[in-house]
Amino acid sequence: MKSFFVILLSIIMCSIIYSQEDSANSNYALSFGIADNFRLDRFNMDIAVKKIIDDTHQLRLFLSPRVSTRDDEEKMSENNQTRKIELLSYSLGIGADYLWLLIASEDINMFGGTGLVLTYGNRNEKQTANIDSNRSINETDSPFTNIGIRGTLGVEWKVTDRIGIHSEYLLTGSYNWNKSETKSSINDIDNPTRTITSSGISLGSAVLFGISIYL
């Protein structure tokens, strides 16, 4: 997290020193955003290219990579029991937003928009338990696909003609499909694989903070 803000500050300072061109000539912008729950074990970022149609309208194409890991181990000395949990979850979303200017006030603009997003990912969780002389392993693999409609409301501060810092709130309604396969064993003896397929509609929200570089 600290390295991100160091890079952000460096880009802003360089832009203040060297940028001399008018942003009215900008046709495109690169945009980078991180979610408010970004951590070393949870990569949560958006990368986008914006086509500037005119002073009040933009088209944004984006990628949303997500990676989350977890590695926990519990020990209970009273009954000689240990349990280890290993989790890896990842996904990649692609989509497009149509954005328009709502309020303009000097260097601060409020914008809104709507768009479509398609996401594919997988969640793998492995639990290993040792109780006395017995060892059990449960491993679940859950690929999923989401398709949804999202709306955004944000504010951007134009630090210079070429650099903007933004914050936006995203609300997404999506249809989800998930297939979960669980393999288990006790003392190296395999049990039958369990398969569960599910689908449904969900509503989610997120807050992104980021930077836009106008080209």
C-alpha positions in Angstrom: 0.0 0.0 0.0 2.8 2.5 0.9 4.6 1.8 -2.4 1.4 2.6 -4.3 1.1 6.1 -2.7 4.9 6.7 -3.3 4.4 6.0 -7.0 1.2 8.1 -7.1 3.0 11.1 -5.5 5.9 10.7 -7.9 3.6 10.8 -10.9 1.8 13.9 -9.6 5.1 15.8 -8.9 6.5 14.9 -12.4 3.3 16.1 -14.0 3.3 19.4 -12.1 6.9 20.1 -13.2 6.7 18.9 -16.8 3.1 19.0 -18.1 2.5 22.1 -20.2 -0.2 20.9 -22.6 -3.9 21.7 -22.4 -6.1 18.7 -21.3 -8.7 19.8 -23.9 -6.4 18.1 -26.4 -6.6 14.8 -24.5 -8.4 12.0 -26.4 -7.6 9.1 -24.0 -6.8 8.4 -20.4 -5.3 5.6 -18.4 -7.0 5.0 -15.0 -5.9 2.9 -12.1 -7.9 2.3 -8.9 -7.6 0.2 -5.8 -10.4 -0.8 -3.4 -10.6 0.3 0.2 -9.9 -3.2 1.5 -6.7 -3.6 -0.5 -4.0 -5.5 1.5 -0.9 -7.6 0.8 -3.0 -10.8 0.8 -5.9 -9.3 -1.1 -5.1 -7.7 -4.5 -8.1 -5.7 -5.5 -7.6 -3.3 -8.4 -9.1 -1.8 -11.6 -7.2 -0.9 -14.7 -9.0 1.1 -17.4 -8.6 3.0 -20.7 -11.0 5.9 -21.1 -12.0 7.4 -24.5 -12.9 11.0 -24.1 -15.8 11.7 -26.4 -16.3 15.3 -25.5 -16.2 17.6 -22.5 -19.1 15.7 -20.7 -19.0 12.1 -22.0 -16.4 9.3 -21.7 -16.3 5.6 -22.6 -14.3 3.4 -20.2 -13.0 -0.1 -20.9 -11.7 -1.8 -17.8 -10.1 -4.9 -16.3 -10.7 -5.9 -12.7 -8.2 -8.5 -11.4 -8.8 -9.9 -7.9 -6.6 -12.2 -5.9 -7.0 -13.2 -2.3 -5.0 -15.7 -0.2 -5.2 -17.1 3.3 -3.0 -19.6 5.2 -4.1 -20.3 8.8 -3.1 -23.0 11.2 -4.7 -23.8 14.6 -3.4 -26.0 17.4 -5.4 -27.3 20.3 -3.2 -28.9 22.9 -6.0 -30.2 25.1 -7.0 -32.9 22.5 -3.9 -33.0 20.3 -5.8 -31.5 17.4 -4.5 -29.3 14.6 -6.2 -27.7 11.6 -4.8 -25.9 8.6 -6.7 -23.8 6.1 -5.2 -22.9 2.7 -7.3 -20.6 0.5 -6.7 -19.1 -2.9 -9.3 -17.1 -4.7 -8.9 -15.2 -8.0 -11.0 -13.6 -10.7 -10.8 -11.4 -13.7 -13.6 -9.0 -14.7 -13.9 -7.2 -18.0 -16.4 -4.6 -19.0 -17.3 -1.1 -20.2 -18.8 2.0 -18.6 -20.4 5.0 -20.2 -19.7 8.0 -18.0 -21.1 11.5 -18.1 -20.3 14.7 -16.2 -22.9 15.6 -13.6 -21.4 18.7 -11.9 -18.3 20.7 -12.8 -16.7 23.2 -10.4 -13.2 24.5 -11.3 -10.8 21.5 -10.8 -13.4 19.2 -9.1 -15.9 17.2 -11.2 -18.7 14.8 -10.2 -19.5 12.1 -12.7 -21.9 9.2 -13.0 -22.3 6.2 -15.3 -23.6 2.8 -16.1 -22.0 -0.3 -17.6 -21.7 -4.0 -18.1 -19.2 -6.4 -16.5 -18.4 -10.1 -17.0 -16.3 -11.9 -14.4 -14.8 -15.4 -14.3 -12.9 -16.8 -11.3 -12.1 -19.7 -9.0 -12.0 -20.3 -5.3 -9.9 -23.2 -4.0 -10.0 -24.1 -0.3 -8.1 -26.9 1.4 -8.6 -27.9 5.1 -6.4 -30.4 6.8 -7.3 -31.7 10.3 -5.3 -34.0 12.6 -7.2 -35.4 15.5 -5.2 -37.9 17.6 -4.0 -40.4 15.0 -6.6 -39.5 12.3 -5.9 -37.2 9.4 -8.7 -35.8 7.3 -8.4 -33.6 4.1 -11.2 -31.6 2.4 -10.5 -29.7 -0.8 -13.1 -27.6 -2.5 -12.7 -26.2 -6.0 -15.4 -23.6 -7.0 -15.2 -22.0 -10.4 -17.7 -19.2 -11.0 -19.0 -16.8 -13.6 -20.9 -13.5 -13.1 -22.5 -11.2 -15.5 -23.9 -7.9 -14.3 -25.0 -4.3 -14.7 -23.3 -1.7 -12.6 -23.7 2.0 -11.8 -21.0 4.4 -10.6 -21.0 7.7 -8.9 -17.6 9.5 -8.4 -15.6 12.6 -7.8 -12.4 13.6 -9.6 -9.9 16.3 -8.7 -7.8 17.5 -11.6 -4.4 18.1 -9.9 -2.9 19.2 -13.2 -4.1 19.2 -16.9 -2.8 15.6 -17.2 -3.4 14.1 -13.8 -6.7 13.5 -12.0 -7.3 11.8 -8.6 -10.7 10.1 -8.2 -12.9 8.3 -5.8 -16.0 6.4 -6.9 -18.8 4.2 -5.5 -19.8 1.2 -7.5 -23.1 -0.7 -7.2 -23.4 -3.9 -9.2 -26.4 -6.3 -9.7 -25.3 -9.6 -11.2 -26.4 -13.1 -12.2 -24.0 -15.7 -10.7 -23.3 -19.3 -11.6 -21.1 -21.5 -9.5 -20.0 -25.2 -9.6 -18.4 -26.6 -6.4 -16.5 -29.9 -6.3 -15.3 -31.2 -2.9 -12.8 -34.1 -2.6 -12.3 -35.5 0.9 -10.3 -38.3 2.5 -9.7 -39.8 5.9 -6.3 -41.5 6.6 -5.6 -41.4 2.8 -8.9 -43.3 2.0 -10.8 -41.2 -0.6 -14.5 -40.5 -0.2 -16.9 -39.9 -3.2 -16.6 -36.4 -4.7 -19.4 -34.1 -4.0 -20.6 -31.7 -6.7 -23.0 -28.8 -6.1 -24.2 -26.4 -8.8 -25.9 -23.1 -7.9 -27.0 -19.9 -9.5 -28.7 -16.7 -8.4 -28.9 -13.0 -8.4 -26.7 -10.8 -6.1 -26.2 -7.1 -5.3 -22.8 -5.8 -4.3 -20.9 -2.6 -3.8 -17.4 -1.3 -3.7 -15.4 1.9 -3.2 -12.4 2.7 -5.5 -9.7 5.3 -5.1 -7.4 6.0 -8.0 -5.6 8.1 -10.5 -6.2 9.0 -14.1 -3.4 10.0 -16.5 -4.7 12.0 -19.6 -2.8 11.4 -22.8 
